[in-house]
Amino acid sequence: MPSTTTQGLLRKINFLEVDVDIQKQILFSIPSDQTNEMEKTIRLIAKQTKEIETLREEIKTDDPEEYKRIITFEKAINTFRELASKTKFESIISREIGGECVLEIKGSANVECLIKACDAQENWTIITLDGEIQQYTKSQVNEALPKTPAMTISLD
């Protein structure tokens, strides 16, 4: 569990990342003839991005283990994005707060996950609670493709 200080820094980073996303949307909506407004928004995005980098460095210094964990999850999400761009997942299930996401493995312990995705051939890709990407074929799993429509989640 991250320290209270680290949790505060993570909340600040999250707030800034959300605001940067909003500012990017604003930037795209500014008419092209309003260059001053565009430049002002770009400067704000750059300032907030720099602040995020500074806060991340503070976490790296104050809580190296948590920083390593953050990097591990960022890499897993980026890898999952790459896989999702190449694989049409028919179902994506994510762990909700207080909920569960478990993949039932044949002849083995079930694997708890943050995200599990199933393709049309019923092959599964998961991100474990440790931030690992794991893939399983249909023959390795005790689950079938869920009958409910695929869920869209944002990994941005």
FIKEKOL-46708 format. One line per field, with one value per residue: residue in one letter; x, z, y of N, C-alpha, C in turn. Coordinates in steps of 0.1 Angstrom, whole numbers. Atoms other than C-alpha are relative to their C-alpha. Layout:
N
nudren: c(A,...)
n_xx: c(X,...)
n_zz: c(Z,...)
n_yy: c(Y,...)
ca_xx: c(X,...)
ca_zz: c(Z,...)
ca_yy: c(Y,...)
c_xx: c(X,...)
c_zz: c(Z,...)
c_yy: c(Y,...)
end
This chain:
156
nudren: c(M,P,S,T,T,T,Q,G,L,L,R,K,I,N,F,L,E,V,D,V,D,I,Q,K,Q,I,L,F,S,I,P,S,D,Q,T,N,E,M,E,K,T,I,R,L,I,A,K,Q,T,K,E,I,E,T,L,R,E,E,I,K,T,D,D,P,E,E,Y,K,R,I,I,T,F,E,K,A,I,N,T,F,R,E,L,A,S,K,T,K,F,E,S,I,I,S,R,E,I,G,G,E,C,V,L,E,I,K,G,S,A,N,V,E,C,L,I,K,A,C,D,A,Q,E,N,W,T,I,I,T,L,D,G,E,I,Q,Q,Y,T,K,S,Q,V,N,E,A,L,P,K,T,P,A,M,T,I,S,L,D)
n_xx: c(9,-8,1,10,-6,1,14,3,-7,7,12,-3,-3,13,8,-7,2,14,0,-8,9,10,-6,-3,14,2,-9,5,12,-2,-1,-14,-4,-2,-14,-4,7,-7,-13,3,4,-12,-8,6,-2,-14,-2,5,-8,-13,4,2,-13,-6,6,-5,-13,1,4,-12,-10,6,6,-4,8,13,-3,-2,13,7,-6,4,14,0,-5,10,11,-5,-1,13,5,-5,7,14,0,-2,9,13,6,15,4,-10,6,-10,2,6,-3,8,4,-10,-3,-8,0,0,-10,2,-10,-9,7,5,-9,7,-5,5,7,-1,6,2,2,10,-5,0,-13,1,-11,3,-10,1,0,-14,-3,-6,8,0,9,4,8,13,-2,-6,9,13,10,3,2,12,11,3,-8,-13,-1,-11,-6,-10,-13,-7)
n_zz: c(0,1,-12,1,8,14,4,4,13,10,2,7,14,6,3,11,13,5,5,13,10,3,7,14,7,2,10,13,3,2,15,4,1,-13,-4,-13,-9,1,-7,-15,-4,1,-11,-12,1,-3,-14,-7,3,-8,-14,-1,0,-13,-11,2,-5,-15,-4,3,-10,-13,-1,12,3,6,13,9,3,10,13,4,5,12,11,3,7,13,7,2,11,13,3,4,13,10,-3,-3,-12,0,-13,-9,-14,-8,-15,-6,-14,-8,8,3,13,-2,11,-4,7,-2,-7,-6,-7,8,0,-2,10,1,13,8,13,7,14,6,-1,-15,-6,-10,-3,-13,-7,-13,-10,-1,12,11,11,2,11,-1,11,-4,-6,-13,-8,-3,3,14,4,-6,10,0,10,-4,-7,4,-11,5,-6,1)
n_yy: c(-12,-12,-9,-11,-10,5,-1,-14,-3,8,-7,-12,4,4,-12,-7,7,-2,-14,-1,6,-10,-11,4,-1,-14,-4,5,-7,-14,-3,-2,-14,-5,6,-4,10,13,0,-1,13,9,-3,6,14,2,-3,10,12,-2,2,14,6,-4,8,14,0,-1,13,9,-2,3,14,7,12,-3,-5,12,6,-9,2,13,-1,-8,9,10,-6,-3,13,4,-9,5,12,-3,-6,11,11,-5,6,1,-3,-5,-1,-6,1,-12,-2,9,12,9,4,13,9,14,8,15,7,-9,-10,-11,-12,-13,-9,-14,0,12,-2,12,-2,9,14,3,-2,-10,-8,-7,-7,5,-10,-4,-7,9,4,15,4,14,5,5,13,-1,-8,6,-10,-2,-13,-5,-2,-14,-7,-5,-13,-8,-8,-9,2,-13)
ca_xx: c(0,15,22,-2,23,25,-13,-15,10,-9,-41,-25,-11,-45,-62,-35,-38,-76,-71,-45,-70,-97,-73,-64,-102,-104,-74,-90,-122,-106,-111,-78,-79,-77,-39,-35,-61,-44,-10,-24,-39,-7,13,-11,-8,30,30,8,28,60,42,32,68,80,55,65,101,91,74,105,127,103,88,109,89,56,72,84,49,34,59,50,13,19,39,12,-15,6,12,-25,-33,-10,-26,-61,-51,-42,-69,-106,-118,-154,-155,-136,-142,-125,-122,-145,-138,-149,-156,-137,-121,-110,-100,-108,-78,-82,-63,-48,-57,-78,-60,-72,-69,-75,-87,-96,-104,-117,-114,-137,-116,-121,-85,-79,-56,-54,-36,-28,-30,8,7,17,2,-8,-24,-44,-58,-94,-81,-64,-95,-127,-146,-164,-169,-195,-229,-231,-219,-183,-176,-156,-131,-107,-70,-60)
ca_zz: c(0,-10,18,25,8,-23,-24,-24,-52,-72,-67,-79,-110,-117,-115,-137,-163,-165,-169,-196,-215,-211,-223,-254,-262,-258,-280,-308,-305,-308,-343,-362,-366,-328,-325,-293,-276,-290,-278,-243,-242,-254,-228,-201,-213,-213,-178,-165,-182,-166,-133,-138,-146,-114,-92,-108,-100,-64,-61,-77,-50,-20,-28,-53,-49,-57,-86,-100,-96,-115,-143,-144,-148,-174,-195,-191,-202,-232,-241,-237,-260,-287,-284,-286,-317,-334,-318,-319,-284,-282,-245,-220,-183,-159,-121,-105,-71,-46,-74,-89,-121,-122,-150,-144,-154,-160,-135,-118,-94,-108,-117,-103,-128,-134,-170,-189,-226,-248,-286,-311,-308,-270,-263,-233,-225,-189,-169,-135,-102,-104,-138,-159,-193,-196,-225,-224,-252,-251,-241,-210,-196,-179,-193,-226,-244,-224,-241,-232,-258,-256,-232,-243,-218,-222,-215,-220)
ca_yy: c(0,34,59,87,111,89,86,124,127,100,119,151,133,118,152,168,140,144,182,177,154,181,208,187,184,222,227,206,227,261,276,277,315,319,312,332,309,278,289,297,262,245,264,252,216,218,233,206,178,192,192,156,147,165,147,113,121,129,95,78,94,90,56,37,5,22,40,6,-7,23,17,-20,-12,14,-11,-37,-13,-2,-39,-46,-16,-30,-64,-49,-30,-64,-86,-80,-87,-99,-93,-72,-74,-51,-53,-28,-13,-39,-64,-92,-103,-139,-162,-199,-220,-258,-279,-249,-221,-193,-161,-128,-100,-63,-69,-100,-100,-128,-130,-148,-180,-179,-171,-150,-121,-107,-82,-97,-79,-78,-60,-90,-97,-134,-151,-184,-205,-218,-253,-239,-221,-232,-202,-196,-164,-144,-141,-104,-79,-66,-38,-9,5,33,26,62)
c_xx: c(9,-2,-10,6,-1,-14,-4,6,-7,-13,2,3,-13,-8,7,-2,-14,-1,7,-9,-11,6,3,-13,-3,8,-6,-13,2,2,14,4,2,14,4,-6,7,13,-1,-3,12,10,-5,3,15,4,-5,8,13,-3,-2,14,7,-6,4,14,0,-4,12,10,-6,-5,4,-8,-14,2,3,-13,-8,6,-4,-14,-1,5,-10,-12,4,1,-14,-6,5,-7,-14,-1,1,-11,-14,-6,-15,-5,12,-6,11,-4,-5,4,-9,-5,11,1,9,-1,1,9,-2,12,10,-9,-5,9,-8,6,-7,-9,1,-8,0,-2,-10,3,0,14,0,13,-4,12,-2,0,15,5,6,-11,1,-11,-3,-8,-13,2,6,-10,-13,-11,-3,-2,-14,-10,-4,8,13,-2,11,6,11,13,9,3)
c_zz: c(0,13,-3,-10,-15,-5,-4,-13,-12,-3,-8,-15,-7,-4,-11,-14,-6,-6,-13,-11,-3,-8,-15,-8,-3,-11,-14,-4,-3,-15,-3,-2,14,6,14,11,0,7,15,5,-1,11,13,0,3,14,8,-2,7,14,3,1,14,11,-1,5,15,5,-2,12,14,2,-12,-3,-7,-14,-10,-3,-10,-14,-6,-6,-13,-12,-3,-7,-15,-8,-4,-12,-14,-4,-5,-14,-11,2,3,12,-1,13,8,13,8,15,4,15,9,-7,-2,-15,1,-13,5,-9,3,8,8,9,-10,1,1,-10,1,-12,-6,-13,-8,-15,-6,1,15,6,9,2,13,4,15,10,2,-12,-11,-10,-1,-10,2,-12,6,8,15,11,2,-3,-15,-2,6,-10,-1,-11,6,6,-5,12,-6,8,-1,14)
c_yy: c(12,8,11,11,-4,0,14,4,-7,7,13,-3,-3,13,8,-7,2,14,1,-6,10,12,-4,0,15,5,-4,8,15,2,4,15,6,-5,4,-10,-14,0,0,-15,-10,3,-7,-16,-3,2,-12,-14,1,-3,-15,-7,2,-9,-15,-2,0,-14,-10,2,-4,-14,-8,-13,3,6,-12,-6,8,-3,-14,0,8,-8,-10,6,3,-13,-5,8,-5,-13,2,6,-11,-11,7,-8,0,4,5,3,6,-1,13,1,-9,-13,-10,-2,-12,-8,-14,-8,-15,-5,9,10,11,12,13,10,14,1,-14,2,-13,3,-10,-15,-5,-1,12,8,7,8,-4,11,5,8,-8,-2,-15,-3,-15,-4,-6,-13,1,6,-7,10,0,15,5,3,15,7,5,13,8,7,8,-3,12,6)
end
